[in-house]
């Protein structure tokens, strides 16, 4: 098993670096219950993944166990402190992985080179959702698919939506830029995919982030 990693950020012990290190640790040690709750949905979503896979913001690697061993996996991860956990998980599974530094709005991947893009709990925190989806379309091969599982905004005019709107400034600060009130499905429908298939469901997690969508968007041939 081999792992390639492009240049890491400086590990100067400033506040942003300490926050990134702490966030990586929390992601590695605090998501077990959520992953257990969502395992069946992920198993179904990723059942036929194959070929060259790009995962946006793979974090500590909770999705790696769902992938077949013969895939060509690339992960674009902005937080260098996630790498240790990604490598550890890949080693356990016998996967070869290619970790690249970057953001969802600027993917270090060639045009029309990817069979499938994966995003789970990432679109809530990107700076520009529209730009991210255009990057997904850019890197996908014709007919390629975008697999997503994301927490989203509650229906408009509900009590939960009002709470999501109210708590957003604090939530973004403590949640690495996470927006609890994003209508991600609307952006997906307007991005230019040939087809977007998804469903809403409620996950057994804190109410603020319990509304979810899961589905697949397909690029035009």
Backbone bond lengths (Angstrom), bond angles and torsions (degrees), N, CA, C in turn:
res aa  C-N    CA-C-N  psi(-1)  N-CA   C-N-CA  omega(-1)  CA-C   N-CA-C  phi
1 X - - - 1.459 - - 1.520 108.65 -
2 X 1.333 115.69 130.50 1.454 120.32 178.81 1.511 109.47 -125.61
3 X 1.313 115.45 152.16 1.448 121.56 178.19 1.501 109.14 -131.74
4 X 1.331 116.84 129.79 1.452 121.14 175.25 1.520 108.54 -106.51
5 X 1.304 116.46 139.42 1.453 121.34 179.01 1.507 109.42 -138.41
6 X 1.322 116.33 129.87 1.444 119.62 175.93 1.529 109.25 -79.78
7 X 1.335 117.73 175.44 1.456 122.94 -171.07 1.519 112.18 -53.42
8 X 1.361 115.63 135.97 1.442 121.95 179.94 1.516 110.55 -90.79
9 X 1.353 115.25 162.21 1.441 120.00 175.55 1.530 109.59 -72.89
10 X 1.302 116.14 159.37 1.457 120.78 174.63 1.518 110.29 -60.81
11 X 1.334 116.81 141.60 1.448 121.03 179.77 1.528 111.40 -99.87
12 X 1.314 116.64 35.68 1.454 121.29 174.81 1.521 109.19 -59.60
13 X 1.324 118.73 132.29 1.465 120.77 -173.53 1.519 112.76 -78.14
14 X 1.359 117.49 59.57 1.448 120.37 174.62 1.521 109.23 -94.86
15 X 1.327 117.19 176.45 1.464 120.87 -174.54 1.535 113.11 -61.88
16 X 1.356 119.40 -46.75 1.466 118.00 178.33 1.524 113.34 -59.30
17 X 1.328 116.34 -38.48 1.461 119.58 179.53 1.518 111.11 -66.94
18 X 1.320 116.97 -42.95 1.461 120.24 178.04 1.521 111.06 -62.58
19 X 1.339 116.30 -38.65 1.465 120.00 178.26 1.531 110.54 -63.82
20 X 1.330 116.59 -44.23 1.466 120.22 179.81 1.526 111.26 -62.52
21 X 1.323 116.10 -40.60 1.461 120.29 179.31 1.531 110.56 -64.75
22 X 1.345 116.49 -44.11 1.462 121.11 179.42 1.518 110.76 -65.66
23 X 1.340 116.93 -40.73 1.467 120.21 -178.90 1.520 110.30 -63.96
24 X 1.322 117.23 -40.36 1.466 120.55 177.79 1.523 110.54 -62.06
25 X 1.335 116.79 -43.17 1.470 120.75 179.05 1.521 110.71 -62.30
26 X 1.331 116.69 -43.11 1.461 120.69 179.91 1.524 111.34 -64.18
27 X 1.328 116.88 -39.90 1.463 120.61 178.23 1.522 111.02 -64.62
28 X 1.326 116.10 -36.46 1.463 120.22 -178.15 1.521 112.27 -74.19
29 X 1.317 117.86 -31.18 1.458 121.04 -171.99 1.526 114.55 -113.06
30 X 1.327 118.11 -7.27 1.457 119.10 -173.87 1.504 116.78 -116.65
31 X 1.338 118.14 6.47 1.465 120.48 -174.42 1.517 114.25 -110.72
32 X 1.316 118.22 9.38 1.468 120.45 -174.42 1.523 112.25 -60.86
33 X 1.330 116.83 -42.33 1.463 119.63 -178.26 1.525 111.30 -65.74
34 X 1.335 116.34 -43.51 1.462 119.25 178.12 1.525 111.23 -61.52
35 X 1.328 116.69 -45.66 1.455 120.08 -178.76 1.522 111.69 -62.45
36 X 1.325 117.20 -35.85 1.462 120.07 176.51 1.527 110.77 -66.82
37 X 1.325 116.55 -39.22 1.465 120.89 -179.39 1.532 111.76 -66.05
38 X 1.330 115.94 -34.93 1.463 121.00 -171.74 1.529 112.72 -99.33
39 X 1.319 117.91 2.64 1.465 122.04 -172.17 1.525 112.81 -58.92
40 X 1.315 118.49 -42.81 1.467 120.48 -177.67 1.522 110.90 -64.73
41 X 1.332 116.87 -41.33 1.465 119.94 178.53 1.519 111.23 -63.79
42 X 1.331 116.85 -42.06 1.459 119.08 178.12 1.526 111.53 -66.15
43 X 1.310 117.14 -39.66 1.463 120.44 179.37 1.520 110.73 -58.56
44 X 1.317 116.96 -43.78 1.467 121.16 179.09 1.527 110.93 -69.08
45 X 1.316 117.00 -42.35 1.468 121.06 -176.21 1.521 111.84 -63.49
46 X 1.329 116.54 -40.74 1.462 121.17 -173.12 1.532 113.30 -98.27
47 X 1.320 117.62 12.21 1.469 121.24 -170.95 1.527 113.82 -58.59
48 X 1.335 118.22 -35.10 1.471 119.06 -175.13 1.525 112.90 -116.19
49 X 1.313 117.70 25.10 1.468 120.23 176.24 1.523 110.83 -65.06
50 X 1.321 115.79 137.78 1.456 120.33 177.80 1.520 109.56 -161.71
51 X 1.319 115.61 165.36 1.459 120.54 176.90 1.509 112.49 85.60
52 X 1.314 116.58 -141.96 1.457 123.41 -177.58 1.522 108.99 -95.35
53 X 1.328 115.91 115.45 1.458 122.27 -172.76 1.525 109.81 -112.19
54 X 1.316 116.50 132.19 1.452 122.38 172.32 1.518 108.30 -111.99
55 X 1.334 116.49 122.81 1.455 120.30 174.62 1.523 108.95 -107.79
56 X 1.332 115.67 126.11 1.451 121.80 178.91 1.526 108.46 -88.53
57 X 1.315 116.74 125.74 1.454 120.40 178.67 1.515 113.34 57.09
58 X 1.334 118.61 58.32 1.467 121.08 -176.93 1.515 113.70 -68.83
59 X 1.335 117.91 -11.98 1.456 120.45 177.17 1.512 112.34 61.12
60 X 1.327 116.25 -126.80 1.464 121.55 -178.53 1.527 112.48 -93.85
61 X 1.336 117.38 7.07 1.456 120.87 172.87 1.508 117.47 90.54
62 X 1.338 120.82 30.47 1.465 119.64 -179.75 1.523 114.03 -65.18
63 X 1.339 117.83 -20.38 1.464 120.01 -178.82 1.525 113.68 -88.25
64 X 1.318 117.38 -13.32 1.468 119.85 -173.58 1.528 112.51 -59.20
65 X 1.315 117.45 -33.48 1.466 120.15 -176.34 1.528 112.69 -69.64
66 X 1.325 117.98 -12.61 1.464 120.86 179.81 1.528 112.73 -91.58
67 X 1.325 117.71 -8.02 1.459 120.73 -174.22 1.526 111.17 -93.12
68 X 1.348 117.19 144.78 1.465 119.45 175.37 1.526 110.67 -67.78
69 X 1.329 118.25 153.30 1.464 121.45 -173.71 1.521 114.57 -68.90
70 X 1.336 117.49 -17.21 1.466 119.29 -174.84 1.524 113.72 -97.13
71 X 1.342 118.17 11.58 1.458 118.70 179.16 1.527 110.92 -77.69
72 X 1.328 114.84 160.34 1.462 122.38 172.26 1.529 106.16 -102.68
73 X 1.338 116.53 102.97 1.467 121.80 -170.36 1.516 111.94 -103.85
74 X 1.340 114.92 128.60 1.459 122.82 172.68 1.522 107.49 -121.00
75 X 1.327 116.57 134.03 1.455 120.67 174.98 1.508 110.62 -121.92
76 X 1.327 117.30 128.15 1.459 121.56 175.52 1.524 107.61 -103.21
77 X 1.321 115.86 109.81 1.468 122.66 -171.96 1.533 110.01 -127.48
78 X 1.335 118.52 121.48 1.463 120.13 -178.49 1.527 114.70 -76.89
79 X 1.316 117.60 -19.61 1.462 121.21 -176.09 1.528 110.41 -99.84
80 X 1.340 119.00 109.20 1.464 120.62 -175.94 1.525 113.61 -65.73
81 X 1.322 117.45 -18.58 1.456 120.26 -178.40 1.526 112.55 -79.69
82 X 1.322 116.52 -5.71 1.458 120.67 171.76 1.534 111.14 -77.33
83 X 1.324 117.30 -21.80 1.463 121.65 -170.14 1.527 113.14 -59.35
84 X 1.319 116.67 -42.63 1.468 120.27 -179.44 1.524 110.84 -55.93
85 X 1.315 116.55 -46.04 1.466 120.88 -178.11 1.523 111.30 -70.38
86 X 1.339 116.75 -36.56 1.462 120.49 176.25 1.527 111.18 -62.52
87 X 1.320 116.26 -46.73 1.467 119.97 179.53 1.534 110.76 -62.34
88 X 1.313 115.35 -42.91 1.462 120.14 -179.43 1.525 110.71 -60.22
89 X 1.329 116.84 -45.72 1.460 121.20 179.73 1.527 110.82 -65.01
90 X 1.324 116.85 -43.66 1.460 120.86 179.63 1.520 110.90 -62.43
91 X 1.334 117.60 -39.98 1.456 121.97 178.10 1.526 110.92 -60.87
92 X 1.317 116.55 -42.98 1.460 121.21 178.97 1.528 111.93 -61.62
93 X 1.335 115.91 -35.93 1.465 121.28 -175.56 1.530 113.19 -93.27
94 X 1.329 117.20 -7.67 1.457 120.45 -177.76 1.510 113.52 70.99
95 X 1.319 117.15 32.53 1.460 121.90 -179.14 1.521 111.16 -99.61
96 X 1.326 116.41 141.87 1.451 122.01 169.07 1.526 107.61 -88.69
97 X 1.323 117.51 127.20 1.455 120.02 -178.37 1.520 110.80 -129.72
98 X 1.313 115.14 152.17 1.461 123.67 -179.94 1.525 106.85 -123.57
99 X 1.329 117.14 103.64 1.460 121.92 -179.10 1.526 108.63 -93.39
100 X 1.320 115.15 128.22 1.461 120.08 178.74 1.518 110.13 -124.22
101 X 1.330 115.76 142.51 1.452 120.18 178.19 1.508 108.98 -82.49
102 X 1.317 117.17 143.21 1.450 120.86 179.09 1.506 111.09 160.90
103 X 1.315 115.47 -175.60 1.452 121.95 177.51 1.521 109.96 -122.29
104 X 1.308 115.99 167.12 1.463 120.45 -179.49 1.521 112.08 -65.79
105 X 1.337 116.39 -26.49 1.467 120.30 179.91 1.516 112.74 -84.83
106 X 1.328 117.57 -6.60 1.473 121.45 -178.16 1.522 108.43 -146.90
107 X 1.317 116.47 76.51 1.461 122.52 -175.11 1.531 110.72 -80.81
108 X 1.314 115.43 129.06 1.464 121.19 179.77 1.530 109.73 -82.64
109 X 1.331 114.78 66.75 1.465 122.00 -175.38 1.527 108.08 -145.03
110 X 1.326 116.76 143.53 1.459 120.92 -178.16 1.528 111.69 -70.14
111 X 1.318 115.23 154.84 1.463 121.66 176.45 1.533 110.69 -59.36
112 X 1.311 116.30 141.82 1.473 124.22 171.11 1.532 112.21 48.81
113 X 1.334 116.24 44.91 1.468 120.46 -176.01 1.525 114.11 -118.34
114 X 1.338 117.92 -2.85 1.460 122.13 -170.28 1.529 111.10 -116.97
115 X 1.318 116.23 134.67 1.472 120.62 177.63 1.520 112.33 -77.48
116 X 1.331 116.81 -38.22 1.461 120.48 -178.40 1.525 109.89 -149.93
117 X 1.321 115.68 140.11 1.460 122.75 173.28 1.520 107.81 -111.00
118 X 1.323 115.71 140.01 1.469 122.00 -178.78 1.521 109.64 -121.47
119 X 1.321 116.22 136.73 1.461 122.11 175.15 1.519 108.90 -142.79
120 X 1.336 117.00 122.20 1.460 120.98 173.70 1.525 108.95 -131.05
121 X 1.314 115.64 122.20 1.466 123.11 -179.74 1.522 111.75 54.65
122 X 1.328 115.30 43.68 1.466 121.37 -179.57 1.525 111.32 -122.12
123 X 1.311 118.42 -40.79 1.461 121.70 -174.50 1.519 112.71 -63.92
124 X 1.315 117.13 -19.08 1.461 121.00 176.90 1.521 112.36 -67.74
125 X 1.329 117.32 -23.59 1.464 120.31 -171.19 1.524 115.07 -116.14
126 X 1.325 118.22 0.15 1.467 118.72 178.26 1.520 109.75 -71.19
127 X 1.335 116.19 151.50 1.463 120.01 -179.53 1.521 111.63 -66.10
128 X 1.326 116.54 -41.89 1.464 121.01 -179.49 1.519 109.24 -131.68
129 X 1.305 116.23 109.57 1.462 120.83 179.47 1.524 110.90 -66.25
130 X 1.332 117.13 -41.76 1.463 120.36 -179.99 1.524 111.07 -61.63
131 X 1.339 117.63 -45.18 1.462 121.02 179.78 1.522 111.27 -65.17
132 X 1.311 117.15 -37.47 1.461 121.05 178.17 1.516 111.23 -61.57
133 X 1.318 117.05 -45.24 1.467 119.95 -178.23 1.524 111.41 -68.55
134 X 1.324 117.64 -31.47 1.465 119.59 174.85 1.524 110.81 -68.35
135 X 1.330 118.33 -34.72 1.452 121.69 174.78 1.531 110.65 -65.65
136 X 1.328 116.41 -40.55 1.467 120.06 176.79 1.519 109.88 -59.12
137 X 1.317 117.11 -46.65 1.463 120.80 178.95 1.530 111.01 -63.47
138 X 1.312 117.22 -37.43 1.470 120.56 -179.39 1.515 112.09 -62.19
139 X 1.330 117.14 -44.93 1.468 119.71 -173.05 1.526 112.90 -83.36
140 X 1.334 118.06 -20.40 1.459 120.06 -179.48 1.528 111.61 -71.54
141 X 1.323 115.46 141.63 1.454 120.29 169.86 1.530 109.15 -67.10
142 X 1.329 118.43 157.75 1.465 119.46 172.66 1.530 110.14 -54.28
143 X 1.307 116.17 130.02 1.458 120.61 -176.95 1.512 113.95 82.91
144 X 1.344 117.71 -1.79 1.456 121.75 178.52 1.513 111.44 -67.44
145 X 1.328 115.82 162.79 1.465 120.09 -173.41 1.528 112.15 -124.94
146 X 1.314 114.29 147.26 1.457 123.19 177.15 1.526 108.11 -111.73
147 X 1.332 115.97 115.65 1.459 122.54 -178.86 1.528 108.67 -99.68
148 X 1.327 117.08 126.86 1.461 119.56 -175.18 1.528 111.55 -137.81
149 X 1.321 114.29 147.15 1.454 123.62 171.96 1.524 105.45 -144.66
150 X 1.327 116.78 111.76 1.460 121.09 -169.53 1.525 111.14 -140.28
151 X 1.323 116.37 147.12 1.459 118.10 168.93 1.526 108.05 -84.73
152 X 1.322 116.42 146.85 1.464 121.45 -169.18 1.529 110.73 -140.48
153 X 1.317 114.48 -179.65 1.458 120.92 178.41 1.524 111.02 -67.31
154 X 1.311 115.41 146.36 1.457 121.48 170.55 1.536 108.68 -72.39
155 X 1.328 118.81 163.51 1.470 120.38 178.08 1.529 111.89 -55.48
156 X 1.315 116.41 146.86 1.460 121.82 -179.94 1.532 111.16 -59.43
157 X 1.298 114.62 149.20 1.464 123.57 175.62 1.524 113.73 66.08
158 X 1.325 117.29 15.15 1.461 119.73 173.91 1.526 108.69 -95.31
159 X 1.321 115.51 161.06 1.454 119.56 177.92 1.511 112.32 -60.85
160 X 1.341 116.21 -38.99 1.464 119.71 -179.57 1.525 111.29 -65.13
161 X 1.328 117.27 -39.48 1.471 120.00 178.61 1.529 110.46 -62.50
162 X 1.319 116.40 -40.37 1.458 119.91 178.71 1.530 110.84 -63.18
163 X 1.326 116.45 -40.23 1.460 120.48 177.73 1.520 110.29 -65.59
164 X 1.344 117.33 -42.70 1.461 121.00 178.12 1.529 111.18 -58.70
165 X 1.330 116.19 -44.06 1.464 120.10 179.21 1.529 111.33 -63.18
166 X 1.323 115.73 -41.15 1.457 120.75 -176.22 1.523 112.03 -69.10
167 X 1.331 116.56 -40.22 1.462 120.88 -173.97 1.526 113.14 -85.69
168 X 1.332 117.47 -7.65 1.467 120.75 -172.66 1.530 114.35 -53.76
169 X 1.330 121.09 -46.67 1.474 118.54 -178.30 1.528 113.05 -57.11
170 X 1.328 117.29 -44.83 1.459 120.52 178.78 1.519 110.68 -69.37
171 X 1.328 116.56 -40.95 1.462 121.37 -177.59 1.525 111.04 -61.99
172 X 1.320 116.91 -39.91 1.465 120.61 178.27 1.531 111.20 -62.87
173 X 1.326 116.40 -36.77 1.457 120.81 -178.22 1.525 111.85 -68.70
174 X 1.322 116.41 -45.10 1.468 119.30 -175.90 1.525 112.27 -88.05
175 X 1.335 117.10 -14.95 1.459 120.91 -174.83 1.513 114.82 -110.33
176 X 1.330 117.94 28.55 1.460 122.35 176.16 1.526 112.01 57.26
177 X 1.342 116.04 43.98 1.457 120.91 176.32 1.506 115.26 86.83
178 X 1.319 118.16 8.99 1.462 122.13 -175.83 1.530 111.87 -68.16
179 X 1.342 116.03 130.98 1.463 123.19 174.56 1.536 108.24 -101.87
180 X 1.314 119.51 112.69 1.464 119.72 -178.60 1.522 114.09 -76.17
181 X 1.333 117.59 -8.74 1.471 120.39 -172.17 1.532 112.68 -119.24
182 X 1.320 118.28 31.09 1.465 120.41 -179.56 1.532 111.48 -83.82
183 X 1.317 115.57 132.49 1.472 121.29 174.79 1.534 107.61 -89.16
184 X 1.291 115.37 69.28 1.465 121.76 -172.77 1.520 112.03 -60.92
185 X 1.313 117.48 -34.69 1.463 120.25 -179.39 1.526 111.75 -62.96
186 X 1.335 117.37 -32.38 1.470 120.87 178.34 1.530 109.66 -66.54
187 X 1.330 116.56 -44.22 1.465 120.26 178.41 1.520 111.19 -62.28
188 X 1.322 117.19 -40.00 1.471 121.06 178.29 1.528 110.76 -63.05
189 X 1.303 117.20 -42.13 1.467 120.81 -179.46 1.524 111.89 -65.95
190 X 1.332 116.87 -28.44 1.464 121.18 -175.83 1.523 113.82 -98.53
191 X 1.332 118.09 1.13 1.462 120.82 -171.56 1.528 113.80 -78.28
192 X 1.335 117.60 -23.48 1.461 119.93 -179.36 1.515 114.70 111.64
193 X 1.323 117.76 12.39 1.462 120.13 173.24 1.522 109.66 -69.36
194 X 1.309 115.76 152.09 1.464 119.64 177.12 1.520 110.57 -67.17
195 X 1.333 115.55 -37.06 1.458 120.04 -177.34 1.524 109.29 -150.10
196 X 1.323 116.10 139.05 1.463 121.68 176.17 1.529 107.64 -128.83
197 X 1.324 116.33 114.87 1.456 122.34 178.68 1.531 108.56 -113.18
198 X 1.312 117.12 123.69 1.460 119.35 -178.87 1.526 109.76 -156.47
199 X 1.311 114.28 166.31 1.454 120.42 173.72 1.522 109.76 -141.03
200 X 1.316 115.48 149.81 1.457 121.91 174.73 1.524 108.87 -88.84
201 X 1.321 115.98 146.22 1.457 120.29 171.70 1.520 108.55 -155.35
202 X 1.322 115.93 165.62 1.461 121.42 177.31 1.522 108.96 -106.32
203 X 1.313 115.66 125.15 1.462 120.94 176.51 1.525 109.26 -89.40
204 X 1.316 115.41 152.89 1.460 121.09 -179.65 1.526 109.86 -84.37
205 X 1.347 113.91 70.43 1.463 123.02 -178.37 1.524 107.04 -137.10
206 X 1.343 119.38 175.33 1.464 119.53 177.56 1.523 112.37 -49.78
207 X 1.318 116.50 141.09 1.465 122.24 -170.02 1.513 113.77 -54.49
208 X 1.332 117.48 -36.78 1.463 121.17 -176.80 1.524 111.19 -54.15
209 X 1.332 117.71 -38.13 1.463 121.72 -176.80 1.528 111.89 -115.07
210 X 1.309 117.93 20.87 1.465 119.73 -178.21 1.530 114.16 -76.26
211 X 1.347 121.05 -31.60 1.473 118.90 176.12 1.532 110.44 -67.44
212 X 1.312 116.44 126.71 1.463 122.62 -178.40 1.525 110.26 -129.53
213 X 1.329 115.25 160.20 1.451 121.74 163.83 1.518 108.24 -127.61
214 X 1.320 114.82 152.02 1.462 121.40 176.88 1.519 107.74 -141.82
215 X 1.336 116.71 138.53 1.447 117.41 179.92 1.519 114.32 172.65
216 X 1.322 114.46 -167.60 1.464 123.16 -175.56 1.521 109.21 -137.93
217 X 1.328 116.53 131.32 1.460 122.39 173.81 1.521 108.62 -112.67
218 X 1.317 116.80 134.35 1.463 122.10 -174.58 1.525 111.10 -112.51
219 X 1.324 116.46 131.22 1.449 122.21 177.32 1.523 110.54 -78.00
220 X 1.313 116.55 149.15 1.453 121.19 178.50 1.521 110.96 -62.34
221 X 1.331 116.11 147.09 1.461 121.60 177.54 1.532 110.25 -69.50
